[in-house]
Amino acid sequence: MYLYSKLRFIPSQLVTVTVVLTLLLFLPHTWISWEAYYNFNSIIKNEFKLKIINEEITYFDEVLTMSASMNAATGDPTWEQRYHQFEPKLNVAIQESIKLIPKVDDNYQKIYAVNQRLIAMEYQSFDWVNKGKKEIAQVILSSQEYKKQKRFYADNVGQRSRIISLQLHQKITEYRNKVFWSILASILSLVMLIPAWLMVLRLLKEYLKARKIAQAALEKTNQELEIRVATRTKELRRKNIQQQQTLQQLQQTQVQLIQTEKMSSLGQMMAGIAHEINNPITFVSGNLIYAEEYTQNLLKVVELYQQEYPNFSQVVQTEIDAMDLDYLKQDFTQLLKSMKMGTERIQEIVKSLQTFSRLDEAAVKTVDIHEGIDSTLMILHHRLKVTEKHFEISVIKEYGLLPLIECNPGLLNQVFMNILANAIEALDEYNLQRTSDEIKANPSYIRIRTEVISKNWIGIQIIDNGPGIPEKIRSKLFDPFFTTKPVGKGTGLGLSISYQIIVDKHGGKLYCHSVPGQGAEFFIEIPISPL
């Protein structure tokens, strides 16, 4: 501190001088550390590797010598195979060691030359053993020349091993010296830098004190601002919640108005259609009974006339042949039966319309759920059968044994209509993307399954094998006005209204499960009697 008061540095100058001094003192230290690191890597890369290779050469030489000697002594070809297995490894080790040692040192060149001579003598012994003359092979391996080359080889390998150990010791000593000087330089640098950095710390302390005072003032100002912002935010949030609630109420009101108007129009239309069709078809159906009876009486009279007067005049016979009387009698009977079947079919459609709209029943009534599903399928029948524009969609009914349910049947039928119509549209669009072979291999279907799931609850599953519904769309399925259809082709109210009917009107559950590419499943759960 005394030095700081005498020098009177400007704070910025003091920091600059301290940083420059730190760099100047640590540059030599960095250089010494880098050089020591480089030398240590050199020891690891060259000297240690060379020592390991030298030990491998000694080991491989012993293996070759033993293999040649055992082959000459026993004549077992296994030793020769072992020799040939290790001999290339020895050559590779020697060549690698030659690459690592300095060029002026030709010790390993001598070792390589001696090794080649020894290999040649050992190969001669193998040839004599293969010819069945082990004695000559033993003479070669016990000859003075072979022993001389072996001693020369061993002396050179041992000398090289000592040289490597000495070089390794020298390198490690140099590394230790440089590490020592590096540590010493670090200590000296710290001794010189500690006073400078103490002055820097004093400046930093004064700066932090001034900053603390400014920070306190800033925090006080921020707190006042935060209080104002929190108050304003709370007021805006309250207004936003009110607006959202108002918007939701408006949407619910709009949906209910649309639903009421839609159901009213649909009920009036169905009532008119049912009334206009039911009266004439009842008249036709009732008169068909008498028409069939009168026809049978007339045909009976004709047959009696033919029996009593078999010989007709030429004019009568010509007219009978022209009208083909026998075919006319048979076909007219079938014609009346076909007309009767047609009127029965029309009466079934009228009954389905009445069942679907439930205009002649109270709002809440005990009904058979299966009748509502079947009436909805009857109305949608024209969209399920095969036409030129779309393929057939089969309906698989897996009805369980259900009790009668207390519900609003007209509203439930609307739910069935919305879900089944969406399934049909999804399958039709999916089939447009598939080939005829793909459709034949996996034909489109809608599976309807009903069951009692608990004491007071039933479940209805409507499953299709269409393209499925992605997660980002499935999460919005029941939102009002959400639709994936083009403008003008959908209002986005069908499933939203269905959700309100099941959940709000009947206290039930409506949810969807789907995996893209594996179809969609809609689950309806409603109580058997109101909760």
MOUR-V155862 format. One record per pair of residues at least 12 apart in sequence whose ideal C-beta (glycine too) atoms are under 6 Angstrom apart, sorted by the first residue. I is the first residue (numbers start at 1). J is the second residue. Records with the same first field share a line. If there is no record, write none. Layout:
I = J, J
This chain:
4 = 199
11 = 203
14 = 199
15 = 200
18 = 196, 200
22 = 193
25 = 189
26 = 189
28 = 185
29 = 185, 186
32 = 178, 181, 182
33 = 182
36 = 175, 178, 179
39 = 174, 175
40 = 175
43 = 171
46 = 100
47 = 167, 168, 171
50 = 100, 164
51 = 164
53 = 93, 96, 97
54 = 161, 164
56 = 93
57 = 93
58 = 157
60 = 86, 89, 90
63 = 86
64 = 83, 86
67 = 79, 82, 83
68 = 122, 125
69 = 141
71 = 129
72 = 125, 134, 137, 138, 141
75 = 129, 134
80 = 126
94 = 112
107 = 160
110 = 156
111 = 156
114 = 149, 152, 153
117 = 149
118 = 149
121 = 140, 146
124 = 140
125 = 137, 140, 141
251 = 480
255 = 480
259 = 497
267 = 357, 359
270 = 353, 357
271 = 359
274 = 350, 353, 354
277 = 350
278 = 350
281 = 343, 346
284 = 343
285 = 343
288 = 339, 340
292 = 336
299 = 329
352 = 375, 378
355 = 371, 375
356 = 375, 379, 413
358 = 409, 410
363 = 408
364 = 408
366 = 404, 406
367 = 409
369 = 402, 405
370 = 399
372 = 409, 412, 413
373 = 416
376 = 413, 416, 417
380 = 420
383 = 424
390 = 428
391 = 431, 439
393 = 427, 444
394 = 445
395 = 446
396 = 445, 447
397 = 448
398 = 449
399 = 450
400 = 450, 451
402 = 450, 458
403 = 528
405 = 528
406 = 529, 530
407 = 506
411 = 501, 505
415 = 498, 501
418 = 494, 498
419 = 462, 522
423 = 446, 464
426 = 466
427 = 444, 464, 466
430 = 466, 467
445 = 465
446 = 464
447 = 463
448 = 462
449 = 461
456 = 527, 528
457 = 525, 527
459 = 525
460 = 524
461 = 523
462 = 522
463 = 521
464 = 519, 520
465 = 519
466 = 519
468 = 514, 515, 516, 517, 518, 519, 520
469 = 514, 520
470 = 516
474 = 512, 514
477 = 495, 512
478 = 495, 496, 499
480 = 496
506 = 526
507 = 531
508 = 525, 526
509 = 525
510 = 524
511 = 523
